[in-house]
Amino acid sequence: MVYIITQTVMKKYPSYLNLSEEEWLARINRALDMLSNCRVCPHICGVNRLRDERGYCKTGRYAIVADYFPHRGEEKPIRGKRGSGTVFFSYCNMRCVYCQNYTTSHLGEGEELKPEELAEVFLKLQRLGCHNINLVSPSHVVPQILQALYIAVKGGLIIPIVYNTSSYDSLESLRLLDGIVDIYLADFKYGDDLAGKKYSKVKDYHKVTLQAIREMYRQVGDLKVDQEGIAIRGLLVRHLVLPQDVAKTKTVMDELRSISPRMAVNVMDQYMPYYQAHKYPELSRRISKEEFRKALEHAKSLTLILD
């Protein structure tokens, strides 16, 4: 058991080990209520997912999982030496036209898992020695995740949770995760709403994401690592540089800086014109070295995670 000593109390780590049975059940009940007239994400579809009705995310009562394994390709503070226990959820609440995982996020490849089965996935990844449980594209399945985590914790789960998100998250869902998630790994894709609508087919992406990232930061603060450089708590933001500054990188970095001048940021240069990107001339090529250099310059003074 790991403990963190604060000025007032010795707390268990990960944070979810401090939740009482009563609090766990209260959060799960609130989350399931959100499914009944779905408002789990900002689309607020209003369908009854408890009856397996499906809205924008095409996911009903149970989460669909495409794959899970110890991921050794994440940022170093996330993957460590033993890998990050990554769970890829199928479907998504965005429709990015350049998504490299479109067979999962758009087409929904994967297997539906009940809470007990998803809990066993978490425990299996822990048994494999992973540093954490890394929930990829979780925004539309927060209630299902909470149910499974509760079962897994009762079954012996003791490694931290990474919430790996596009950041198109509802504040109501994020607040259910307060004191459960220790590490947020959040995309900040665009510096305006127009790009979010055109390239990811969602409304108010910039507005929603900025609110979501502020809430994540409120919960966990700046990224903190242990003596081996492994993340133990905090927020790490990813930003994928797009051709012709479609993403408005300077705006994104200025806004992150306003939240915290020590914000941990991974400015990524690996954009490839996958899926339907060829339909958009401005997205039909990789970025240039000069475009990436300018993006890094915009991120100056922030805590860069170059990995």
Buried (B, 14 or more C-beta within 10 A) or exposed (E): EEEBEEEEEEEBBBBBBBBEEEEBEEBBEBBBEBBBEBBBBBBBBEBBBBEEBBBBBBBBBBBBBBBBBBBEEBBBBBBBEBBBBBBBBBBBBBBBBBBBBBBBBBEBBBEBBBBEBBBBBBBBBBEEEBBBBBBBBBBBBBBBBBBBBBBBBEEEBBBBBBBBBBBBBBEBBBBBBBBBBBBBBBBBBBBBBEBBBBBBEBEBBBEBBBBBBBBBBEBBEBBBBEEEEBBBBBBBBBBBBBBEBBBBBBBBBEBBBEBBEEBBBBBBBEBEBBBBBEEBEEBEBEBEEEBBEBBBEBBEEBBBBEE
